Amino acid sequence: MLRSAAMTTLTAASRSRTRVRANGLEHSVLEWASHGTPAGHALLLHGFMDAGANWDPVAARLAEEGLRVLAPDLRGFGETHRAPAGSYYHFADYVADVAGLLEAFGRPTPLLLVGHSMGGTIATMLAGALPERVAKLALLEGLGPPQGELGSLPDRLRRWIEQTVLAPPRDRGVGTMEDAFRRLSANHPLVAETVLREKLANLVLDLGGGRVGWRADPLHKTSSPTPFFAEGYVACARRITCPVLHVSGGPDGFHVDDEAARLEAFRSLERATLPKAGHMMHWTDPVGLTDALFRFWAGRG
């Protein structure tokens, strides 16, 4: 489905926001346009409880280097519509959404697919299912969560039913902007205050009366009914044919116990480390991260 030009609004000198229909949902997508004919395209997938706007300034710098950059809000985050009543947020849903977005944007090629954390898991699954669509894949500690246990399924299903059917979550105000800042700061103690305040603006809604609430669907905070199976992630990784870059945030980043085994599944792997960045590397070290991404894209290691 093609985008409607009438749905695009300019939000900054080099950035626009577009509403795109994909996989049955209306998605909000930010675009940073390069000057002249782009040398390639980059699709940036954010992580859990984040938003597409928080890729700036990484996206802006990539655009300055000649790439057309797209950063969607994933379903139920930012300004993208939430999952319809009776549905949920499974990894397969995100993958189908992103595949639909690529169709809506005319299958941009060559494509640099970048995923942070949860977005990296989605990117790996997409590139494994549709390897011909991706020229290069960059994973920012996006190797999936820890291995789940099949035996946990009954308990997980019970908890999920309790949280989504018997007592479904509701939108609730967080309090003041300072209350929201304290919550965000507690979750990301390694991120500077100035950076947190900048990113927070993209994560909350003004409820009036000096109160704010999170933009994200509260359903995201419920427990998934199915455990994560590393074997499936590895199977997708083995199907990927393009070069892959894994970026680590150093010792304060997020690392699963079997990280080495998951990385070994990629047939063409490069590595980069931002030793002091931590997990939220696109917030804490956007310059170092963008340099690593562009070196990888340009083929200079």
C-alpha positions in Angstrom: 0.0 0.0 0.0 1.4 3.4 -1.0 1.8 6.2 1.4 -0.4 9.3 1.1 1.5 12.5 0.6 -1.2 14.3 2.4 -0.4 12.3 5.5 3.2 13.6 5.8 4.0 16.5 8.1 7.3 18.2 8.4 8.6 18.0 12.0 12.2 19.3 11.5 14.4 20.8 8.8 15.5 17.4 7.7 12.9 15.1 9.2 9.3 14.3 8.3 6.7 12.0 9.9 4.5 9.8 7.8 1.4 7.7 8.6 1.7 4.3 6.9 -0.8 1.5 6.7 0.9 -1.9 7.1 -0.3 -5.3 8.3 -3.7 -3.8 9.2 -2.3 -1.1 11.5 -1.5 2.6 11.0 2.2 3.1 11.7 4.0 6.4 12.4 7.3 6.5 10.6 10.0 9.2 10.8 12.1 9.8 7.7 15.4 11.7 7.5 16.1 12.5 3.8 19.6 12.6 2.4 20.6 15.4 0.0 20.2 14.4 -3.6 19.8 10.7 -4.6 20.4 8.5 -1.6 23.3 6.0 -1.7 21.1 3.6 0.2 18.4 3.2 2.8 18.5 2.5 6.6 15.6 1.1 8.6 16.1 1.6 12.3 14.0 -0.5 14.7 13.9 0.7 18.4 13.8 -1.5 21.5 11.2 -2.2 24.2 9.5 1.0 25.7 11.4 3.2 23.2 10.3 5.2 20.2 11.5 6.0 16.7 12.2 9.6 17.5 14.9 8.6 20.0 17.1 7.5 17.1 17.9 11.1 16.5 20.8 12.1 16.2 22.0 8.7 14.9 19.5 8.9 12.1 20.4 12.5 11.2 24.1 11.7 11.0 23.4 8.7 8.8 21.3 10.9 6.5 24.2 13.4 6.3 26.3 10.5 5.0 23.9 10.0 2.1 21.4 7.4 3.5 17.6 7.8 3.5 16.7 6.8 7.0 13.4 5.4 8.2 12.5 4.9 11.9 9.1 3.6 12.7 7.3 3.5 16.0 6.6 -0.2 16.5 3.1 -1.3 17.2 1.8 0.0 20.5 4.7 2.4 21.0 5.1 6.1 20.2 2.5 7.4 17.8 1.8 4.0 16.1 -1.6 2.4 16.7 -2.0 -0.2 19.4 -2.7 -3.8 18.7 -6.5 -4.3 18.2 -8.7 -5.6 21.0 -8.2 -9.4 21.3 -4.7 -9.4 19.8 -1.3 -9.1 21.3 2.3 -8.2 20.8 4.1 -11.3 19.6 7.5 -11.2 17.8 5.8 -12.5 14.6 3.4 -9.6 14.7 6.3 -7.1 14.7 8.1 -9.0 11.9 4.9 -8.8 9.8 4.5 -5.1 10.5 8.1 -4.4 9.4 7.6 -6.5 6.3 4.5 -4.5 5.5 6.4 -1.2 6.0 9.1 -2.3 3.5 6.3 -3.0 1.0 4.7 0.4 1.7 8.0 2.1 1.0 8.6 0.2 -2.2 11.1 -2.4 -0.9 13.9 0.1 -0.5 17.3 -1.2 -1.7 20.1 -1.5 -0.8 18.9 -1.7 2.8 20.8 -1.4 6.0 18.6 -2.9 8.7 19.5 -1.8 12.2 17.8 -3.1 15.4 18.4 -2.2 19.0 17.5 -4.8 21.7 14.0 -6.0 21.0 14.3 -4.3 17.6 17.4 -6.4 16.9 15.5 -9.6 17.5 12.8 -8.5 15.1 15.4 -7.5 12.6 17.1 -11.0 12.8 13.8 -12.8 12.4 12.9 -10.6 9.4 16.3 -11.0 7.7 16.2 -14.8 8.3 12.7 -15.0 6.7 13.4 -12.6 3.9 17.2 -12.6 3.4 17.0 -11.1 -0.1 15.6 -7.9 1.3 18.5 -6.9 3.5 22.0 -5.8 2.2 23.5 -5.4 5.7 22.2 -6.1 9.2 23.4 -4.3 12.4 22.4 -5.6 15.8 22.8 -3.3 18.8 22.8 -6.0 21.5 19.7 -7.3 19.7 20.3 -11.1 20.2 17.0 -11.9 22.0 16.2 -12.4 25.7 17.4 -15.4 27.7 16.3 -18.9 26.7 12.8 -19.8 27.9 11.8 -23.2 29.2 9.0 -25.2 27.5 7.8 -26.4 30.9 7.0 -22.8 31.9 4.2 -22.6 29.3 1.3 -23.5 31.6 2.3 -21.0 34.2 3.0 -18.3 31.6 -0.4 -18.9 30.1 -2.1 -18.6 33.5 -0.3 -15.4 34.3 -1.1 -14.0 30.8 -4.8 -14.7 31.2 -4.8 -13.2 34.6 -3.1 -10.0 33.3 -5.0 -9.6 30.0 -8.4 -11.2 30.5 -9.3 -11.2 34.2 -7.7 -7.9 35.1 -6.7 -6.2 31.8 -4.2 -3.3 32.2 -5.4 0.3 31.8 -3.8 3.5 30.9 -2.8 5.4 34.1 -1.1 8.7 34.5 2.5 8.5 35.7 2.2 11.8 37.6 4.1 15.0 36.7 6.9 15.1 34.2 9.4 15.0 37.1 7.7 11.8 38.3 8.1 10.3 34.8 11.8 11.4 34.8 12.5 9.7 38.1 10.9 6.5 36.7 13.0 6.7 33.5 16.2 7.5 35.5 15.7 4.5 37.7 15.5 2.2 34.7 18.5 3.8 33.0 20.9 4.9 35.7 23.9 5.1 33.4 22.3 7.7 31.1 23.0 11.3 31.6 20.2 13.5 33.0 20.2 15.8 30.0 19.9 12.9 27.6 17.1 11.3 29.7 15.1 14.5 29.6 15.4 14.8 25.9 14.3 11.2 25.3 11.5 11.4 27.8 9.7 13.9 25.7 9.1 11.2 23.1 7.8 8.7 25.5 5.0 10.5 27.3 1.7 12.1 26.6 0.4 15.3 28.1 -2.7 14.5 30.0 -3.4 18.1 31.1 -3.2 19.6 34.5 0.5 19.1 34.7 0.2 15.3 34.5 1.6 12.9 31.9 1.3 9.3 31.0 3.3 6.8 29.0 2.6 6.6 25.3 3.2 2.9 25.2 0.3 0.5 25.4 0.2 -0.8 29.0 -0.4 -4.3 27.5 3.4 -4.3 26.8 4.0 -4.7 30.6 2.1 -8.0 30.8 3.9 -11.3 30.6 4.1 -13.0 27.2 2.2 -16.3 27.1 5.1 -18.1 25.3 8.7 -18.3 26.4 11.5 -17.2 24.1 13.3 -20.0 22.3 16.9 -19.3 21.4 16.8 -22.2 18.9 14.4 -20.3 16.7 16.5 -17.2 16.9 19.6 -19.2 15.9 17.7 -20.8 13.0 16.8 -17.4 11.7 20.4 -16.2 12.1 21.7 -19.1 10.1 19.4 -18.2 7.1 20.8 -14.7 6.9 23.1 -14.2 3.9 24.2 -10.6 4.3 27.1 -9.2 6.4 26.1 -8.7 10.0 27.5 -6.3 12.6 27.1 -6.8 16.3 27.6 -3.7 18.4 28.2 -4.3 22.2 27.7 -1.6 24.8 30.6 -3.0 26.8 30.4 -4.6 30.3 27.3 -2.5 31.3 25.4 -3.7 28.2 22.9 -6.5 28.0 24.4 -9.9 27.4 22.7 -13.3 27.4 24.6 -16.3 28.8 24.7 -18.0 25.3 25.7 -14.8 23.4 28.7 -16.4 21.8 26.7 -19.3 20.5 24.1 -17.0 19.0 26.7 -14.9 17.3 28.4 -18.0 15.8 25.2 -18.7 13.9 25.8 -15.7 11.6 27.9 -16.7 8.6 29.4 -13.2 8.0 29.9 -11.4 11.3 31.8 -8.2 12.3 32.0 -6.9 15.8 32.3 -3.5 17.4 32.3 -2.4 21.0 31.4 0.9 22.6 33.0 0.1 26.0 31.3 2.8 28.1 28.0 3.1 26.2 25.9 0.5 28.1 22.8 -1.0 26.6 21.2 2.3 25.5 24.1 3.0 23.2 22.1 5.1 20.7 21.3 7.4 23.7 24.7 7.5 25.4 27.1 7.4 22.5 25.3 8.3 19.2 28.6 9.6 17.6 30.5 6.4 18.3 27.6 4.3 17.2 27.0 6.2 14.0 30.7 6.0 13.1 30.6 2.2 13.6 27.4 1.8 11.5 28.7 3.9 8.7 32.1 2.1 8.6 30.2 -1.1 8.4 27.9 0.2 5.7 30.8 1.6 3.7 32.7 -1.7 3.9 35.6 -0.3 5.9 35.3 -2.7 8.8 
